[in-house]
Amino acid sequence: MEKIVFLYKQANVPDEIIEAIKLRTPAGFEVIFCEEKMPTEERRKYVAIADYFMLYTVGFDDLDVAKKAKLMQILSAGYDRLNVKNLKSAGIPLATNGGANAPTVAEHTMMLILALYRKLPLHHISLKNGEWLGHREVLSLNEIRGKKVGIVGFGKIGREVAQMAKGFRAEVVYSDPVRASSQVEMELGATQVDFGELIKTADIVTIHTPLTSDSLGLIDAPILASMKDSAILINTSRGGAVVEKDLVAALNKKIIAGAGLDVFEQEPLEDSPLRELENVIITPHTAGSTIDTWWRRLDFAFENIRRVSRGEKALFVVDG
C-alpha cells in the first residue's frame, strides 16, 4: 500500500476535512496525517516512508530524508513556501492544485471590488449602529460596468476574474509574460497590454501572480503613483507582491482611491495602519477557502497522485 503523508497546519484544516480526506482516500493508498506541531523526529520518520506528499499552508524542511517520494502535491495555488529548485534537484515534482481555488479567489476578488465601490462596510456598520445614511455617499459610489479592469497575472485565477468582469460588462485588459491564445482572449473579451499601460489606465488593478523574484515588491511607490487617483487596487495573491508601507502612504495621500486586500506582508495581520484606513477593506487570507474549494482540491490531488502511481506524469507541475 502506497503512503501519502499529509503535512498541514491544524488551524487551517477543519476536523471535518480531515475526516473527508480519510473517506476520499483512494483504494491502495494510506494517508498519514502530520500536523505542523508533531515532534520533529516523528514527522521525519513518516517523511522517510512517504511515496507522495500533500501539503497545505506549511513549508518543507525534510528533503534529506524524503528518498522515496514521487510527488509533492500542494493543495494551494501558491508555492512560495517551498524551494522549487531543491525539489527539482531531488527529482520530486511539485504540483499545484490545478486551479481548484480559482473560482473561489475570483469571486472573492469581485466581492472586494463591489464592497469598495459601494462602500459596503460603511453602510453595513452605520445601519447596524442605528444610523441611516441613505444617499449621503451617492457621489462616491461606483459601478463595475464600463470600468477598465486590469488583471496582473493571467493564469487560472486571472482568467476566472476576466470571465466574471466580462459578466459585469467591464473592459478587461491583462498583463502577463505569456500571452493567452487568441481564442481565450476572444472568449474572455480580454486584451493583453504592457504592464505600465495597465497600471496607468485601469480603474481596477487586481493582482493574480505567484510570488516570485519578479513579483516580489511589484506594486511599490512609483507604480502606485502611476495609477489613476480614482483607481482601486485588489490583492488576493500574496502579500509580498505589494510594498505595504508604500500602499499605506498612497492611501493616506489619496494617490489611489482604495484597496481590497486578502493577503499581507506579515500574517496574521496585527498592528498595521491598514486596519485604521477607511478606504481599505481587509480579509484574513480567506479568498481561496470555501467548502466547495476543498472538494475540488482533494479530488484533484488524489487524481494527480493516482496518475503518478500509474506511471503517468503529474499535471500542473511547477517549472522551477
Solvent accessible surface area in square Angstrom, and as a share of the most:
residue,aa,sasa,rsa
1,M,159,0.71
2,E,43,0.19
3,K,55,0.23
4,I,0,0.00
5,V,0,0.00
6,F,0,0.00
7,L,10,0.05
8,Y,20,0.08
9,K,69,0.29
10,Q,113,0.50
11,A,95,0.73
12,N,60,0.31
13,V,2,0.01
14,P,68,0.43
15,D,99,0.51
16,E,125,0.56
17,I,4,0.02
18,I,22,0.11
19,E,90,0.40
20,A,12,0.09
21,I,0,0.00
22,K,104,0.44
23,L,154,0.77
24,R,90,0.33
25,T,31,0.18
26,P,15,0.09
27,A,103,0.80
28,G,42,0.40
29,F,22,0.09
30,E,70,0.32
31,V,20,0.11
32,I,21,0.11
33,F,45,0.19
34,C,1,0.00
35,E,30,0.13
36,E,84,0.38
37,K,174,0.74
38,M,36,0.16
39,P,88,0.55
40,T,71,0.42
41,E,131,0.59
42,E,66,0.30
43,R,47,0.17
44,R,59,0.22
45,K,115,0.49
46,Y,50,0.19
47,V,0,0.00
48,A,39,0.30
49,I,67,0.34
50,A,0,0.00
51,D,14,0.07
52,Y,0,0.00
53,F,0,0.00
54,M,0,0.00
55,L,2,0.01
56,Y,14,0.05
57,T,25,0.15
58,V,18,0.10
59,G,37,0.35
60,F,30,0.12
61,D,131,0.68
62,D,4,0.02
63,L,48,0.24
64,D,82,0.43
65,V,35,0.20
66,A,7,0.06
67,K,160,0.68
68,K,106,0.45
69,A,12,0.09
70,K,80,0.34
71,L,0,0.00
72,M,0,0.00
73,Q,0,0.00
74,I,6,0.03
75,L,0,0.00
76,S,15,0.10
77,A,35,0.27
78,G,14,0.13
79,Y,46,0.17
80,D,55,0.29
81,R,104,0.38
82,L,19,0.09
83,N,82,0.42
84,V,25,0.14
85,K,152,0.65
86,N,72,0.37
87,L,7,0.04
88,K,125,0.53
89,S,96,0.62
90,A,54,0.42
91,G,56,0.54
92,I,5,0.03
93,P,49,0.31
94,L,5,0.02
95,A,0,0.00
96,T,21,0.12
97,N,2,0.01
98,G,14,0.14
99,G,17,0.17
100,A,8,0.06
101,N,12,0.06
102,A,1,0.01
103,P,38,0.24
104,T,12,0.07
105,V,5,0.03
106,A,0,0.00
107,E,108,0.49
108,H,23,0.10
109,T,0,0.00
110,M,9,0.04
111,M,89,0.40
112,L,1,0.00
113,I,0,0.00
114,L,58,0.29
115,A,8,0.06
116,L,25,0.13
117,Y,10,0.04
118,R,117,0.43
119,K,66,0.28
120,L,101,0.50
121,P,50,0.32
122,L,67,0.33
123,H,48,0.21
124,H,97,0.43
125,I,98,0.50
126,S,10,0.07
127,L,100,0.50
128,K,148,0.63
129,N,117,0.60
130,G,70,0.67
131,E,89,0.40
132,W,199,0.70
133,L,21,0.10
134,G,34,0.33
135,H,158,0.71
136,R,151,0.55
137,E,24,0.11
138,V,82,0.47
139,L,177,0.88
140,S,49,0.32
141,L,59,0.29
142,N,57,0.29
143,E,95,0.43
144,I,5,0.02
145,R,135,0.49
146,G,64,0.62
147,K,48,0.20
148,K,41,0.17
149,V,0,0.00
150,G,0,0.00
151,I,0,0.00
152,V,6,0.04
153,G,6,0.06
154,F,5,0.02
155,G,40,0.38
156,K,109,0.46
157,I,32,0.16
158,G,0,0.00
159,R,84,0.31
160,E,57,0.26
161,V,0,0.00
162,A,0,0.00
163,Q,90,0.40
164,M,47,0.21
165,A,0,0.00
166,K,86,0.36
167,G,63,0.60
168,F,83,0.34
169,R,162,0.59
170,A,15,0.12
171,E,93,0.42
172,V,4,0.02
173,V,7,0.04
174,Y,0,0.00
175,S,15,0.10
176,D,32,0.17
177,P,139,0.87
178,V,113,0.65
179,R,150,0.55
180,A,7,0.06
181,S,61,0.40
182,S,91,0.59
183,Q,112,0.50
184,V,32,0.19
185,E,19,0.08
186,M,149,0.66
187,E,90,0.40
188,L,16,0.08
189,G,44,0.42
190,A,5,0.04
191,T,74,0.43
192,Q,54,0.24
193,V,24,0.14
194,D,100,0.52
195,F,49,0.20
196,G,27,0.26
197,E,82,0.37
198,L,0,0.00
199,I,1,0.00
200,K,126,0.53
201,T,47,0.27
202,A,0,0.00
203,D,21,0.11
204,I,0,0.00
205,V,0,0.00
206,T,0,0.00
207,I,0,0.00
208,H,18,0.08
209,T,24,0.14
210,P,66,0.42
211,L,41,0.21
212,T,53,0.31
213,S,106,0.68
214,D,127,0.66
215,S,7,0.05
216,L,116,0.58
217,G,25,0.24
218,L,43,0.21
219,I,0,0.00
220,D,41,0.21
221,A,49,0.38
222,P,92,0.58
223,I,37,0.19
224,L,1,0.01
225,A,67,0.52
226,S,45,0.29
227,M,11,0.05
228,K,77,0.32
229,D,105,0.54
230,S,65,0.42
231,A,0,0.00
232,I,7,0.04
233,L,0,0.00
234,I,0,0.00
235,N,1,0.00
236,T,10,0.06
237,S,15,0.09
238,R,36,0.13
239,G,6,0.06
240,G,16,0.16
241,A,1,0.01
242,V,5,0.03
243,V,33,0.19
244,E,28,0.12
245,K,152,0.64
246,D,22,0.12
247,L,1,0.00
248,V,18,0.11
249,A,39,0.30
250,A,2,0.02
251,L,1,0.01
252,N,84,0.43
253,K,145,0.61
254,K,133,0.56
255,I,61,0.31
256,I,0,0.00
257,A,44,0.34
258,G,1,0.01
259,A,0,0.00
260,G,0,0.00
261,L,4,0.02
262,D,0,0.00
263,V,3,0.02
264,F,12,0.05
265,E,82,0.37
266,Q,140,0.62
267,E,79,0.36
268,P,110,0.69
269,L,41,0.20
270,E,116,0.52
271,D,145,0.75
272,S,17,0.11
273,P,75,0.47
274,L,2,0.01
275,R,132,0.48
276,E,137,0.61
277,L,32,0.16
278,E,179,0.80
279,N,30,0.15
280,V,16,0.09
281,I,25,0.13
282,I,60,0.31
283,T,26,0.15
284,P,106,0.67
285,H,65,0.29
286,T,55,0.32
287,A,3,0.02
288,G,11,0.10
289,S,51,0.33
290,T,58,0.34
291,I,94,0.48
292,D,79,0.41
293,T,0,0.00
294,W,13,0.05
295,W,85,0.30
296,R,88,0.32
297,R,6,0.02
298,L,0,0.00
299,D,79,0.41
300,F,38,0.16
301,A,0,0.00
302,F,6,0.02
303,E,63,0.28
304,N,2,0.01
305,I,0,0.00
306,R,85,0.31
307,R,55,0.20
308,V,23,0.13
309,S,48,0.31
310,R,135,0.49
311,G,68,0.66
312,E,72,0.32
313,K,174,0.74
314,A,15,0.12
315,L,76,0.38
316,F,91,0.38
317,V,68,0.39
318,V,23,0.13
319,D,130,0.68
320,G,61,0.58
